[in-house]
């Protein structure tokens, strides 16, 4: 089949969404299909600009290209799922969260923009209308599925997929550090892990990798300096994929502090590396995988509670190893594999 993957991208920014669309394209090609990614540029400010992006999504013509019919469109993000096609399937990463669950929270911005409330209403109405055109609606997590049902009254089916290079992830040893690779941003809450380092009673260390908000990075540096944590906390900055895989293989455990994630690759990467994962009670997607005390910990946003669990894992290596192995078994139980995903998307 000739398959178009419809998505959006903020120019010059690449993240998990872009990696997922590339993985899907490659997996389709491995199975003999012609597949390509069709991207709509996206800008979320001022609020009225979102309306222009919605119109672009609706105006996409993916019926044929170069005189050849496109057999299937897999639409993945707002507003690319507005595209008209007689055989459209949606595999939803997330909607424009600023118009839904983040609206009115400390992480929201749309409510502060001129005309933001009106644009929010337009987004919700048109999302519901155009998503209903799809032959099937899937989501990447129960968290995205539940939001879709709550706000748009639309039912969908969850399809879990493996992270990039999952086949290279694995266990080498239980080291002396907790690893957290992620875009550095207030919503990812690296600051909670840095604060937790103040209260550690063992010799456990913390490695935080990734770039992102300059303001947040400077804030983390100020915490490290203020509490003299230079020997305890390492800000590794940007690291290669090979370095990330090695950190996972050698860490004691993984911390993933993000607020209300759609999916959460870090949880899966930790479990593919057979390491326990620590998250918070409002983590969103990761809560679909983590069982408190079985394969990780689900905690309040409390640095002292995080420190206590890190110390426990440091002093109880056998427990840490057993929890990591349980995490890996969780992925097998939940059918986290590409064959299952592709079969569902193609209607097999």
C-alpha positions, 0 to 999 in steps of 0.5 A: 500500500501507499501510505501517508503519515500526516502530522505537524511539526514546530519548525526547527524543533524535534522531539518524541513526536517526530521520532514516533512518526519516523519509526512508524514510517520505517516499520511500514517500509520494513513490511513492504509498504510505500510510506512517507511523512507529510508535515504541516508547520505549526505555530501556537501563538498568537491564538488566532494563528492556531486557526490558520494551522487548522485550516491548513490541516483541513486543506491538505489533499492526500487523495493522490500524488503524481497521478497515483492514489494514496491508499491510506492516511494515518493521521497523528497530531492536531490539526493534521487529523483534519485532513480529508481522505476516504481511508483515514485512520487516526493514531492520536499522540495528543490533541492541542493540550492547551485547549484541553487538560492544560487549560487553566493550569500553571502549564497553560498559555491559551487562556492568557492570549487574546481570543484564547477562549474562543479559539479553545471552543473552536478547537474542541468543536472541530476536533470532534467533527473531523476525528469522527471522519476516521475509519478507526481511532487509536491512541498511543496511551490510555491517558490520551484515550481517556482525554479524548473520551472526556472532552470529545465523547469519542471512543478509541483503542490504545496501541502501545509502541516501543521506543527508539532503539528499544532492541539495543536497550538492556541491563549491564549492572546496577550502578550508584546513580539515578538517571533522568534523560529528558527535555529540561523544562519546568513541566518535566520537574527535574528540580524535584530530583535535584532537591531530592539529592539534598536528602540522600543519606547514601552515596547515591548520585543523580545524572540528568541529561538533556537540553531545553529551557535555558531558564530552567537549566540555570535554575537547576544550576543555582540549586546545585550551587546553593546546596553544594551538590556538585559531587552529587548531581551531574547535568550531562547536557545533550548526550548521544543515543549510544551514551543514553543507552549506556547510562540506562544499562548501568544506572541503579534506577530511573526517575521520570518526574514529568507531569501528565505525560501522554505516553512517556518513553522514559518509562519504557526505556527504563523497563527495556533496560530492566531498571525500576522507575520512579514517577509521581502520582500525576504522571499520566501515561507512565501510570499505565505501566508502573505498579507501586512497589512492584516495578517502580514507585509512584510518589507524591511530588515530594523530594524527601519521599524521592530521596527515601526510595533512592536510598532504599534501592541503593541499599537493597540491590536485589530488590532493585534488580527484581523490580527492573525485571518485573518492569520488563515483563510488564512490557511483554504483558502489554503487547508493546511491539510493532507487529501488533501496532501495524496490524491494527492500523492496517485493519488486519 
